[in-house]
Amino acid sequence: MGRPRKWLVARTRAEVAEKLAAALQARAEGVLRPGRTPTVTEFLAFWLEGLSLAPSTMRGYEQVIRVHLVPALGQLRLDRLSPMAVDQLLREKERAGLSAQSRANIRSVLRSALSFALRKGLVTRNVVRLSEPVKTKLYEAAYLTRAEAAAFLEAAQGDRLEALDSVALPLGTRQGEILGL
């Protein structure tokens, strides 16, 4: 996503300079294109630009916005976004085979963005809060019994990763954590 552009047109250079100063002041104050309700695409670009998050979180937000939100809702004016439009988007993503967790993530990103819009007075309500939440299944972890753990460690004897396995198993660490150690 590129930076949103604003075109300023006037009869004289002085008028353009005035408009430019007003637009820069409005941007500094957190106002988005005064006098016109932005589209969802314009607003999400503005919101994303103002975030200061970890690079991986930012990439995740950008991907959700680029792949899911902009194609489905981007052309709508922000004030015309409705709970039904959000529900429809999430149902379409479910029919497309997206997991419940992915759909919940899409909903979460949009809910955060609209909370910002609500605080800035761009919308009168956060329509995502009024939409149906995504029901996610709780992850049920599988654990080894003592006998299974002992058999695993016995089978790992002599393997080049024996030390890694013998540390990872009792600590219950994830692969990335144990490899970091």
C-alpha positions in Angstrom: 0.0 0.0 0.0 1.3 3.4 -1.0 0.8 6.6 0.9 -2.5 8.2 0.1 -2.2 11.3 -2.1 -4.1 14.5 -1.9 -4.4 16.8 -4.9 -4.7 20.5 -4.2 -6.1 22.8 -7.0 -6.5 26.6 -6.9 -6.2 29.6 -9.1 -3.0 31.0 -7.6 0.2 29.7 -5.9 -0.8 31.5 -2.8 -4.1 29.7 -2.6 -2.4 26.4 -3.1 0.1 27.2 -0.4 -2.9 28.1 2.0 -4.6 24.8 1.2 -1.4 22.9 1.6 -0.8 24.4 5.0 -4.4 23.6 6.1 -4.0 20.0 4.9 -0.7 19.5 6.7 -2.2 21.0 9.9 -5.3 18.7 9.6 -3.0 15.7 9.1 -1.0 16.6 12.1 -4.2 16.9 14.2 -5.4 13.5 13.0 -8.1 14.7 10.7 -8.5 12.8 7.5 -9.5 14.8 4.4 -11.8 17.4 5.9 -15.2 18.0 4.3 -15.4 14.5 2.8 -16.0 11.1 4.4 -13.1 8.8 3.4 -13.6 5.4 1.9 -12.6 2.3 3.9 -9.4 2.0 1.8 -8.4 5.6 2.4 -9.1 5.4 6.1 -7.2 2.1 6.6 -4.1 3.5 4.8 -4.3 6.6 7.1 -4.7 4.4 10.2 -1.9 2.1 9.2 0.5 4.9 8.5 0.0 6.2 12.1 0.7 2.9 13.8 4.0 2.1 15.5 4.1 -1.6 15.9 6.6 -4.4 15.7 7.5 -5.0 12.0 6.0 -8.5 12.0 2.7 -7.2 13.5 2.7 -4.4 10.9 3.2 -6.9 8.1 0.3 -9.0 9.4 -2.0 -5.9 9.5 -0.9 -4.8 6.0 -1.7 -8.3 4.7 -5.1 -8.5 6.3 -5.9 -5.1 4.9 -4.5 -5.7 1.4 -5.8 -9.2 0.9 -9.2 -9.2 2.8 -10.5 -5.8 3.8 -9.7 -3.6 0.8 -11.1 -5.9 -1.9 -14.3 -6.5 0.0 -15.0 -3.2 1.8 -12.6 -0.7 0.4 -14.9 1.1 -2.0 -17.5 1.8 0.8 -17.5 5.2 2.5 -16.5 4.8 6.1 -19.8 6.1 7.4 -21.7 3.6 5.2 -20.0 0.6 6.6 -22.6 -1.6 8.4 -22.6 -4.6 10.7 -24.2 -6.6 7.9 -21.4 -5.8 5.5 -18.9 -7.1 8.1 -21.0 -10.2 8.7 -21.2 -10.8 4.9 -17.4 -10.4 4.5 -16.8 -13.0 7.3 -19.3 -15.4 5.8 -17.7 -15.1 2.4 -14.3 -15.8 3.9 -15.8 -18.9 5.7 -17.2 -20.2 2.4 -13.8 -19.6 0.8 -12.3 -21.9 3.4 -10.6 -19.5 5.7 -10.1 -20.9 9.2 -12.0 -19.5 12.2 -8.8 -18.0 13.6 -8.0 -16.2 10.3 -11.6 -14.8 10.2 -11.3 -13.7 13.8 -8.0 -11.9 12.9 -9.6 -10.0 10.0 -12.4 -9.0 12.4 -9.9 -7.9 15.0 -7.9 -5.7 12.7 -11.0 -4.0 11.4 -12.3 -3.6 15.0 -9.1 -1.9 16.1 -9.1 0.5 13.1 -12.7 1.5 13.7 -12.1 2.1 17.4 -9.5 4.6 16.2 -12.1 6.1 13.8 -14.6 6.4 16.6 -12.1 8.2 18.9 -11.3 10.6 16.1 -15.0 11.3 15.4 -15.0 9.8 11.9 -17.8 7.4 12.7 -20.5 7.4 15.3 -20.2 3.7 16.2 -17.9 0.8 15.8 -19.9 -1.5 13.5 -17.6 -4.5 14.0 -18.6 -4.6 17.7 -22.2 -4.9 16.5 -21.4 -7.7 14.0 -21.4 -11.4 14.9 -18.2 -12.6 16.6 -16.3 -15.5 15.0 -16.6 -18.6 17.0 -13.1 -20.2 17.3 -12.5 -23.6 18.6 -10.3 -23.9 21.6 -7.0 -25.7 20.9 -6.8 -29.0 22.8 -3.2 -29.9 23.4 -2.1 -33.5 23.3 0.4 -34.6 25.9 2.7 -37.6 26.1 2.3 -39.9 29.0 5.3 -40.7 31.1 5.7 -44.1 29.3 5.5 -42.4 25.9 8.0 -39.7 27.0 10.4 -42.3 28.2 10.1 -44.3 25.0 10.7 -41.2 23.0 13.9 -40.3 24.9 15.1 -43.9 24.6 14.5 -43.8 20.8 16.4 -40.5 20.7 19.6 -41.9 22.3 22.5 -41.7 20.0 20.8 -39.2 17.6 22.6 -36.0 16.8 19.6 -34.1 18.4 19.5 -36.1 21.6 20.5 -33.2 23.8 17.9 -30.9 22.2 15.2 -33.5 22.6 16.1 -34.2 26.2 15.9 -30.5 27.1 12.8 -29.7 25.0 10.6 -32.6 26.2 10.5 -31.8 30.0 10.3 -28.1 29.4 7.5 -28.3 26.8 9.2 -25.7 24.6 8.2 -24.9 21.1 10.6 -25.6 18.2 11.6 -22.0 17.8 12.3 -21.5 21.5 14.4 -24.6 21.8 16.4 -23.9 18.6 17.0 -20.4 20.0 18.6 -22.0 23.1 
